Amino acid sequence: TVSVTSYGADPSGASDSTSAFNQAISAANAAGEAVWIPQGTFLISSPLRMQSATIEGAGDWYSQVKANEFIDNTSAVSGPINLSGFAILGSTVGRHDDSTANAINGSLGSGWTVNGLWIQDTNVGLWLQFGNSNCTVENSVIESTDADGVNFNGNASHCTVKNNFIRGTGDDSLAIWSYPTADSNITFANNTIVAPTLANGIADYGGDNNTI
């Protein structure tokens, strides 16, 4: 793997590590390797954008990213962008529907997996739009979001959300939101949802062949 600290990321969280993360992602992709987030707290002041990557941490109690928005891909990407074993800890207060301060925002491409993340105090946990297919969100914790936990915002297909714990969302905990185009073949299975403060635990707003 390529460690973010080898490019100057600060594990104390005192200084901004955005540039170091971007450099590590570029280097890892060029070498066909994964990005490693070692134990520590890392400040990300600007969301990351990438076509593909594998980013791994030492576990969500050990590798922690301080960011309201970790990834922001504003158009479809090829992917896959695989994420595992770290926490994204934000500081958002209050709901703002025009906010993009979503821990993971936009497209992660095709064939990706999010496994073992802890997401807390962001606007949304995962707001998935523009293009996501053959994907999995599993074994993760999403807490205290201002709006949704996980939302498929159209153009998603053949994705599974399973074995996650979601608590205290400000809107739907899990949502299939078939806008601007339909979502299809989305599966929600074996998730635990506690105390959404607005809207629903699970919501299916249209689409085709979805399973809950």
PyMOL commands that set and color helices and strands:
alter all, ss='L'
color gray80, all
select helices_A, chain A and resi 4-7+18-31
alter helices_A, ss='H'
color red, helices_A
select strands_A, chain A and resi 2-3+35-37+40-43+53-57+63-66+71-73+81-84+87-89+104-106+109-110+113-115+118-120+126-128+132-138+141-143+150-152+156-162+165-167+174-177+184-189+192-194+202-205
alter strands_A, ss='S'
color yellow, strands_A
deselect
rebuild
show_as cartoon
